[in-house]
Amino acid sequence: MTGARITGIGTSLPDRVVTNFDLEQTLDTSHDWIVERTGIHERHIGESTTQLGLEASQKALAMAGVDPVDLDLIVFATTTPDSLFPIGGCLVQDALGAHRSGAVDLNAACSGFMYALIAGYGYIGRGISKVLVVGAETLSRIVDWDDRSTAILFGDGAGAVVLEATTDANDSLLGWHTGSKGSAGSILRCTDMRGFIEMEGKEVFRQAVLAIEETVGITLERAGVGVDEVDAFVFHQANVRIIDAACKRIGADPARSIKVIQHTGNTSSASIPLTIDEGLRTGAIANGDTVLMAGFGAGMTYASALLRWGP
Ligand SMILES: CC(C)(COP(=O)(O)OP(=O)(O)OC[C@H]1O[C@@H](n2cnc3c(N)ncnc32)[C@H](O)[C@@H]1OP(=O)(O)O)[C@@H](O)C(=O)NCCC(=O)NCCS
């Protein structure tokens, strides 16, 4: 049995910032309403999913000191690929010059990065040694900018991590869980790549809190770790109130949950690596910490993982 750990992380956000005040110009909304109901102040919009994913990947590889040629596999999580095919993983593989690497796209909506990360650990457990896990999105392309109930929520961005096999069986993945609830599929939909996100906001909110509670409970139980032993919580960044409500339900101190949503909005499968990166920069995540990550999204899908951070 081979262990694995994250050796590099990188993120990318488009340069263009769209503030709530900008949205006030075109929508019947206000900065105060958006902040009070969501915690979002601004989001980044622009570039392509491939470009954002590439930039994040290059930074993650540089931090890990891994040459792209040595990558075995790219797992590319996205709901908004630039084309159905060639797939996003192949576009990034080519741009990186990762000639030896395999590539696959994975779509689990906003849980995509969690599913991709868990898959990455699984592939390494079966004998390969270097996996690049990417979450990259341009949700701005499927948002109806005339619909105030969804346009205020989403943004573009990407994050990537390099996963490498460890020489011993000392795995940094302490526990994990994946779940789904297809019966709730209709509450958050985009039925056509040229169509728009449709959402029953209140029901998504309710289901999201329940999903986090369930998946976190199972992961902690599998790991044999109590909620008080977790140093940092990294939840999908969809709404600050969802994160706070989920912390309350699982009995976690909200102060230990890292937030980046105020600057990014909901970036779907990019949100978890963007939040980890924020935690590393602010010192909220340090070597040796136990970090609990949980995602939820359309489908519904949800997933979580408990990691021991660092070497
Ligand atoms: C979308 C969301 C912010 C709405 O907040 P809410 O507190 O549930 O608000 P409601 O939908 O009940 O709307 C309350 C009122 O504000 C209005 N409103 C909706 N969007 C508004 C906006 N952008 N600006 C101002 N008013 C708005 C509604 O029309 C409603 O008005 P009414 O009372 O006159 O009918 C919230 O439900 C949410 O975040 N849900 C989860 C969405 C999500 O996370 N999706 C992605 C999951 S991966």
The ligand as an SDF file (V2000), in Angstrom:
LIG
                    3D

 48 50  0  0  0  0  0  0  0  0999 V2000
  -29.7960   32.5920   -3.2220 C   0  0  0  0  0  0  0  0  0  0  0  0
  -29.8350   33.0040   -1.7730 C   0  0  0  0  0  0  0  0  0  0  0  0
  -28.6710   33.9430   -1.4790 C   0  0  0  0  0  0  0  0  0  0  0  0
  -31.1330   33.7890   -1.5120 C   0  0  0  0  0  0  0  0  0  0  0  0
  -31.1850   34.1730   -0.1750 O   0  0  0  0  0  0  0  0  0  0  0  0
  -32.5180   33.9570    0.6610 P   0  0  0  0  0  0  0  0  0  0  0  0
  -32.2690   34.4830    2.0000 O   0  0  0  0  0  0  0  0  0  0  0  0
  -32.9050   32.4960    0.5340 O   0  0  0  0  0  0  0  0  0  0  0  0
  -33.5150   34.9000   -0.1040 O   0  0  0  0  0  0  0  0  0  0  0  0
  -34.8840   34.5370   -0.8510 P   0  0  0  0  0  0  0  0  0  0  0  0
  -34.6340   33.7390   -2.0750 O   0  0  0  0  0  0  0  0  0  0  0  0
  -35.8700   34.0400    0.1530 O   0  0  0  0  0  0  0  0  0  0  0  0
  -35.3160   35.9720   -1.2780 O   0  0  0  0  0  0  0  0  0  0  0  0
  -35.7210   36.9390   -0.3200 C   0  0  0  0  0  0  0  0  0  0  0  0
  -36.1590   38.1830   -1.0830 C   0  0  0  0  0  0  0  0  0  0  0  0
  -34.9970   38.7910   -1.6980 O   0  0  0  0  0  0  0  0  0  0  0  0
  -35.2270   38.9450   -3.0910 C   0  0  0  0  0  0  0  0  0  0  0  0
  -33.9430   38.7690   -3.7990 N   0  0  0  0  0  0  0  0  0  0  0  0
  -33.4630   37.6640   -4.3830 C   0  0  0  0  0  0  0  0  0  0  0  0
  -32.2660   37.9210   -4.9060 N   0  0  0  0  0  0  0  0  0  0  0  0
  -31.9910   39.2140   -4.6360 C   0  0  0  0  0  0  0  0  0  0  0  0
  -30.9110   40.0500   -4.9130 C   0  0  0  0  0  0  0  0  0  0  0  0
  -29.8240   39.6400   -5.5980 N   0  0  0  0  0  0  0  0  0  0  0  0
  -30.9580   41.3290   -4.4800 N   0  0  0  0  0  0  0  0  0  0  0  0
  -32.0130   41.7890   -3.7930 C   0  0  0  0  0  0  0  0  0  0  0  0
  -33.0860   41.0380   -3.5140 N   0  0  0  0  0  0  0  0  0  0  0  0
  -33.0640   39.7590   -3.9230 C   0  0  0  0  0  0  0  0  0  0  0  0
  -36.2360   37.8770   -3.4530 C   0  0  0  0  0  0  0  0  0  0  0  0
  -36.9480   38.2390   -4.6180 O   0  0  0  0  0  0  0  0  0  0  0  0
  -37.1170   37.8870   -2.2320 C   0  0  0  0  0  0  0  0  0  0  0  0
  -38.0090   38.9790   -2.3170 O   0  0  0  0  0  0  0  0  0  0  0  0
  -39.5330   38.8440   -1.7880 P   0  0  0  0  0  0  0  0  0  0  0  0
  -39.3940   38.5680   -0.3020 O   0  0  0  0  0  0  0  0  0  0  0  0
  -40.1030   40.1620   -2.1110 O   0  0  0  0  0  0  0  0  0  0  0  0
  -40.1100   37.6940   -2.5490 O   0  0  0  0  0  0  0  0  0  0  0  0
  -29.7840   31.8020   -0.8110 C   0  0  0  0  0  0  0  0  0  0  0  0
  -31.0070   31.0950   -0.8670 O   0  0  0  0  0  0  0  0  0  0  0  0
  -28.6690   30.8500   -1.1570 C   0  0  0  0  0  0  0  0  0  0  0  0
  -27.5080   31.1970   -1.0970 O   0  0  0  0  0  0  0  0  0  0  0  0
  -28.9950   29.5930   -1.5010 N   0  0  0  0  0  0  0  0  0  0  0  0
  -28.0040   28.6080   -1.8690 C   0  0  0  0  0  0  0  0  0  0  0  0
  -27.5260   28.8680   -3.2780 C   0  0  0  0  0  0  0  0  0  0  0  0
  -26.2510   28.1180   -3.5830 C   0  0  0  0  0  0  0  0  0  0  0  0
  -25.4030   28.0240   -2.7500 O   0  0  0  0  0  0  0  0  0  0  0  0
  -26.1190   27.6140   -4.8110 N   0  0  0  0  0  0  0  0  0  0  0  0
  -24.9570   26.9170   -5.2560 C   0  0  0  0  0  0  0  0  0  0  0  0
  -24.7660   25.6400   -4.5360 C   0  0  0  0  0  0  0  0  0  0  0  0
  -23.2980   24.8310   -5.0550 S   0  0  0  0  0  0  0  0  0  0  0  0
  1  2  1  0
  2  3  1  0
  2  4  1  0
  2 36  1  0
  4  5  1  0
  5  6  1  0
  6  7  2  0
  6  8  1  0
  6  9  1  0
  9 10  1  0
 10 11  2  0
 10 12  1  0
 10 13  1  0
 13 14  1  0
 14 15  1  0
 15 16  1  0
 15 30  1  0
 16 17  1  0
 17 18  1  0
 17 28  1  0
 18 19  1  0
 18 27  1  0
 19 20  2  0
 20 21  1  0
 21 22  1  0
 21 27  2  0
 22 23  1  0
 22 24  2  0
 24 25  1  0
 25 26  2  0
 26 27  1  0
 28 29  1  0
 28 30  1  0
 30 31  1  0
 31 32  1  0
 32 33  2  0
 32 34  1  0
 32 35  1  0
 36 37  1  0
 36 38  1  0
 38 39  2  0
 38 40  1  0
 40 41  1  0
 41 42  1  0
 42 43  1  0
 43 44  2  0
 43 45  1  0
 45 46  1  0
 46 47  1  0
 47 48  1  0
M  END
$$$$
